[in-house]
């Protein structure tokens, strides 16, 4: 199963938020991957078809 994630946040916003300490300067895929690597068995996606770890 391939999950396609689209990051709609402009990079300039992300960098500003990172500088302000609001969030890390990572796109949606990088954030998703970091969480997956930190805890590979944790549920990542929930939809009408079920869950995906």
Chimera marker file (.cmm) of the C-alpha trace (Angstrom):
<marker_set name="trace">
<marker id="1" x="0.000" y="0.000" z="0.000" r="1" g="1" b="0" radius="0.5"/>
<marker id="2" x="1.376" y="3.399" z="-0.970" r="1" g="1" b="0" radius="0.5"/>
<marker id="3" x="0.292" y="6.444" z="0.959" r="1" g="1" b="0" radius="0.5"/>
<marker id="4" x="0.721" y="9.782" z="-0.772" r="1" g="1" b="0" radius="0.5"/>
<marker id="5" x="1.035" y="12.831" z="1.477" r="1" g="1" b="0" radius="0.5"/>
<marker id="6" x="0.857" y="16.360" z="0.082" r="1" g="1" b="0" radius="0.5"/>
<marker id="7" x="2.482" y="19.169" z="2.047" r="1" g="1" b="0" radius="0.5"/>
<marker id="8" x="0.452" y="22.333" z="1.531" r="1" g="1" b="0" radius="0.5"/>
<marker id="9" x="2.451" y="24.491" z="3.959" r="1" g="1" b="0" radius="0.5"/>
<marker id="10" x="4.834" y="26.846" z="2.143" r="1" g="1" b="0" radius="0.5"/>
<marker id="11" x="8.475" y="26.272" z="3.106" r="1" g="1" b="0" radius="0.5"/>
<marker id="12" x="8.842" y="29.915" z="4.124" r="1" g="1" b="0" radius="0.5"/>
<marker id="13" x="6.125" y="29.481" z="6.759" r="1" g="1" b="0" radius="0.5"/>
<marker id="14" x="7.742" y="26.275" z="8.042" r="1" g="1" b="0" radius="0.5"/>
<marker id="15" x="11.137" y="27.976" z="8.385" r="1" g="1" b="0" radius="0.5"/>
<marker id="16" x="9.614" y="30.953" z="10.205" r="1" g="1" b="0" radius="0.5"/>
<marker id="17" x="7.697" y="28.666" z="12.573" r="1" g="1" b="0" radius="0.5"/>
<marker id="18" x="10.910" y="26.706" z="13.207" r="1" g="1" b="0" radius="0.5"/>
<marker id="19" x="12.792" y="29.919" z="13.997" r="1" g="1" b="0" radius="0.5"/>
<marker id="20" x="10.003" y="30.879" z="16.420" r="1" g="1" b="0" radius="0.5"/>
<marker id="21" x="10.181" y="27.410" z="18.040" r="1" g="1" b="0" radius="0.5"/>
<marker id="22" x="6.616" y="26.514" z="17.003" r="1" g="1" b="0" radius="0.5"/>
<marker id="23" x="7.553" y="23.406" z="15.006" r="1" g="1" b="0" radius="0.5"/>
<marker id="24" x="10.560" y="21.721" z="13.387" r="1" g="1" b="0" radius="0.5"/>
<marker id="25" x="11.597" y="22.798" z="9.878" r="1" g="1" b="0" radius="0.5"/>
<marker id="26" x="10.413" y="19.562" z="8.271" r="1" g="1" b="0" radius="0.5"/>
<marker id="27" x="7.870" y="18.892" z="5.561" r="1" g="1" b="0" radius="0.5"/>
<marker id="28" x="4.909" y="16.609" z="6.222" r="1" g="1" b="0" radius="0.5"/>
<marker id="29" x="6.634" y="13.526" z="4.805" r="1" g="1" b="0" radius="0.5"/>
<marker id="30" x="9.760" y="14.097" z="6.918" r="1" g="1" b="0" radius="0.5"/>
<marker id="31" x="7.655" y="14.537" z="10.076" r="1" g="1" b="0" radius="0.5"/>
<marker id="32" x="5.658" y="11.391" z="9.279" r="1" g="1" b="0" radius="0.5"/>
<marker id="33" x="8.857" y="9.422" z="8.616" r="1" g="1" b="0" radius="0.5"/>
<marker id="34" x="10.523" y="10.650" z="11.823" r="1" g="1" b="0" radius="0.5"/>
<marker id="35" x="7.531" y="9.483" z="13.885" r="1" g="1" b="0" radius="0.5"/>
<marker id="36" x="7.463" y="6.153" z="12.028" r="1" g="1" b="0" radius="0.5"/>
<marker id="37" x="11.155" y="5.560" z="12.681" r="1" g="1" b="0" radius="0.5"/>
<marker id="38" x="10.805" y="6.516" z="16.351" r="1" g="1" b="0" radius="0.5"/>
<marker id="39" x="7.930" y="4.075" z="16.967" r="1" g="1" b="0" radius="0.5"/>
<marker id="40" x="7.419" y="1.681" z="14.003" r="1" g="1" b="0" radius="0.5"/>
<marker id="41" x="4.558" y="-0.272" z="15.593" r="1" g="1" b="0" radius="0.5"/>
<marker id="42" x="2.421" y="2.752" z="16.442" r="1" g="1" b="0" radius="0.5"/>
<marker id="43" x="-0.784" y="3.398" z="14.490" r="1" g="1" b="0" radius="0.5"/>
<marker id="44" x="-0.051" y="6.096" z="11.898" r="1" g="1" b="0" radius="0.5"/>
<marker id="45" x="-3.214" y="6.381" z="9.825" r="1" g="1" b="0" radius="0.5"/>
<marker id="46" x="-6.856" y="5.714" z="10.659" r="1" g="1" b="0" radius="0.5"/>
<marker id="47" x="-9.565" y="5.743" z="7.992" r="1" g="1" b="0" radius="0.5"/>
<marker id="48" x="-12.711" y="3.893" z="6.990" r="1" g="1" b="0" radius="0.5"/>
<marker id="49" x="-10.607" y="0.912" z="5.848" r="1" g="1" b="0" radius="0.5"/>
<marker id="50" x="-8.969" y="0.510" z="9.247" r="1" g="1" b="0" radius="0.5"/>
<marker id="51" x="-5.563" y="1.413" z="10.613" r="1" g="1" b="0" radius="0.5"/>
<marker id="52" x="-2.053" y="1.469" z="9.201" r="1" g="1" b="0" radius="0.5"/>
<marker id="53" x="1.131" y="1.097" z="11.249" r="1" g="1" b="0" radius="0.5"/>
<link id1="1" id2="2" r="1" g="1" b="0" radius="0.2"/>
<link id1="2" id2="3" r="1" g="1" b="0" radius="0.2"/>
<link id1="3" id2="4" r="1" g="1" b="0" radius="0.2"/>
<link id1="4" id2="5" r="1" g="1" b="0" radius="0.2"/>
<link id1="5" id2="6" r="1" g="1" b="0" radius="0.2"/>
<link id1="6" id2="7" r="1" g="1" b="0" radius="0.2"/>
<link id1="7" id2="8" r="1" g="1" b="0" radius="0.2"/>
<link id1="8" id2="9" r="1" g="1" b="0" radius="0.2"/>
<link id1="9" id2="10" r="1" g="1" b="0" radius="0.2"/>
<link id1="10" id2="11" r="1" g="1" b="0" radius="0.2"/>
<link id1="11" id2="12" r="1" g="1" b="0" radius="0.2"/>
<link id1="12" id2="13" r="1" g="1" b="0" radius="0.2"/>
<link id1="13" id2="14" r="1" g="1" b="0" radius="0.2"/>
<link id1="14" id2="15" r="1" g="1" b="0" radius="0.2"/>
<link id1="15" id2="16" r="1" g="1" b="0" radius="0.2"/>
<link id1="16" id2="17" r="1" g="1" b="0" radius="0.2"/>
<link id1="17" id2="18" r="1" g="1" b="0" radius="0.2"/>
<link id1="18" id2="19" r="1" g="1" b="0" radius="0.2"/>
<link id1="19" id2="20" r="1" g="1" b="0" radius="0.2"/>
<link id1="20" id2="21" r="1" g="1" b="0" radius="0.2"/>
<link id1="21" id2="22" r="1" g="1" b="0" radius="0.2"/>
<link id1="22" id2="23" r="1" g="1" b="0" radius="0.2"/>
<link id1="23" id2="24" r="1" g="1" b="0" radius="0.2"/>
<link id1="24" id2="25" r="1" g="1" b="0" radius="0.2"/>
<link id1="25" id2="26" r="1" g="1" b="0" radius="0.2"/>
<link id1="26" id2="27" r="1" g="1" b="0" radius="0.2"/>
<link id1="27" id2="28" r="1" g="1" b="0" radius="0.2"/>
<link id1="28" id2="29" r="1" g="1" b="0" radius="0.2"/>
<link id1="29" id2="30" r="1" g="1" b="0" radius="0.2"/>
<link id1="30" id2="31" r="1" g="1" b="0" radius="0.2"/>
<link id1="31" id2="32" r="1" g="1" b="0" radius="0.2"/>
<link id1="32" id2="33" r="1" g="1" b="0" radius="0.2"/>
<link id1="33" id2="34" r="1" g="1" b="0" radius="0.2"/>
<link id1="34" id2="35" r="1" g="1" b="0" radius="0.2"/>
<link id1="35" id2="36" r="1" g="1" b="0" radius="0.2"/>
<link id1="36" id2="37" r="1" g="1" b="0" radius="0.2"/>
<link id1="37" id2="38" r="1" g="1" b="0" radius="0.2"/>
<link id1="38" id2="39" r="1" g="1" b="0" radius="0.2"/>
<link id1="39" id2="40" r="1" g="1" b="0" radius="0.2"/>
<link id1="40" id2="41" r="1" g="1" b="0" radius="0.2"/>
<link id1="41" id2="42" r="1" g="1" b="0" radius="0.2"/>
<link id1="42" id2="43" r="1" g="1" b="0" radius="0.2"/>
<link id1="43" id2="44" r="1" g="1" b="0" radius="0.2"/>
<link id1="44" id2="45" r="1" g="1" b="0" radius="0.2"/>
<link id1="45" id2="46" r="1" g="1" b="0" radius="0.2"/>
<link id1="46" id2="47" r="1" g="1" b="0" radius="0.2"/>
<link id1="47" id2="48" r="1" g="1" b="0" radius="0.2"/>
<link id1="48" id2="49" r="1" g="1" b="0" radius="0.2"/>
<link id1="49" id2="50" r="1" g="1" b="0" radius="0.2"/>
<link id1="50" id2="51" r="1" g="1" b="0" radius="0.2"/>
<link id1="51" id2="52" r="1" g="1" b="0" radius="0.2"/>
<link id1="52" id2="53" r="1" g="1" b="0" radius="0.2"/>
</marker_set>
